[in-house]
């Protein structure tokens, strides 16, 4: 089990002093689905980017904590008592990923010349390796030295092959792509290059499925999808929660996806803060009444 | 200004006679060499890009007197190819194909075009002639040169007869390194009607070396000349790659990749001359500069007044990995026939921070992410390469240079 905790989070754009987050408090636990809603400019996407460590934002106050339980990463990785809580703000984006944070991008980067397969296998192996480093104790270091001894053996194949080899990875990728009903040709295409909007979003969910995060923050994963693709993406998100126990923080403008991915909790963001939280019924009420209703309720009518 | 006096002091007719004599060249070739030697005094350095207050590449500062050691050329050379084509050393070609040489030698690159072409013509002691007879398809011709002397002057001629094809790799590296070395190469390609030539080069000389090369081709009717121009070595390289599309419906592609680091300096020209109808040119160069390296790129698409129905495209992209490296690019489009579809662009930029964040947020460490982005940047160039050895080695050398970095 893992728990992501945002405490009184304040953030601004690193170049300039435009304040965007003004005290966000939020908790997401493994296995839970949270919907984060709110009007444009309320700070939803910034919240997502700050959690993942985007360099364009500076945190001026507050904390982003990740609490882990003993066997979060299986039996192989022992998490000592003093390694249970991490302040993500002290960590690089790739270290946060190694601890189980995943950000699904609203606008995924198009990367020419790097195939999906190559990228994802690199990411998966880097994540495993970084995790070992983060939780390494003296015993672990000794074990690593032994490993190096093996790596010099000609039987072991190339040293940079990583924990998950090419053949094994192909198997994982194929299985996950089938689950998401993705065409296998995607595997050899360049990362998001020339993908349609829907294909990019599907690809974000695929990457989450392969990287098996503890907490996935999905930034408008539903926008611009046709109904078939929306169902595929929703199935993928539900599978993350049901099969891997991932906690989901789903940022959305629309009630529509919440019909397929039922949230346990709904939060409404206004002016850089969580203005209101509730159960799934809150989303329905928003659909009927709009955000002004929340604004009126929180700030009181004039 | 004339640069001719720079080497005149230690170059003599006797030296040129000795080189030509050792190769058992006919009288007309000796005469061509001697004329080039005599012309040195009058000839200037090749043109370089100038921006206000600055000559980007200063060839005048090179100390040719100490760089050029005409009678002590030493190299290791492989000249291999499939049986169907003739791949001959220069001395063999002189014996077996004098008429071919008489027809083509110096017909595409004027020996007296500038000081450095004349120097190369007067002093070249090694070279290769590739002759592809009519209808023959020849793959994977390879010329591998390892320079072991202070200076080395090389000449390459490719002649393809009607409806033949050939893919070629010519590569240079340094065997015995010295503090300063000079490699000079002239390449001429005569592509016959409806023939196809891909000539790829991989220049990976020592980073103490200087390099001057001119590679030029003439494409006859329906002929295609594709160039791959890879530059990784030397402290200073000045190259030109160009095609004259002289036959109707002829085509050319000039694809370049370079990666400069430390204080390397690359001055690269890519040029196409549209001189017939329905001709097509595509110029694509991608390069990286790091540390305090500099790159200067000049691309010219020249559409002549008789070049009806021309298609001509040019793109140059430079990726700067350090704040101190410099890149200058000047794509030029000269159109004298309105029936032309053309585009040209050049960009200089750094690694995209959003791309990097996308990759690191998935767990890839920043160094590997950067390396993947740079390797990916070169992929469109690598995809154009026909000869596996060139593609694999270019990719490998780029990867090794990246991993050398912090």
Interface residues (C-beta under 8 A of the other chain):
Chain A: X52 X53 X54 X55 X56 X92 X93 X94 X96 X97 X98 X102 X103 X105 X108 X109 X111 X112 X113 X114 X118 X119 X120 X122 X123 X124 X126 X127 X130 X190 X207 X211
Chain B: X352 X353 X354 X355 X357 X358 X359 X360 X361 X362 X363 X364 X365 X366 X368 X369 X372 X373 X375 X376 X377 X378 X379 X380
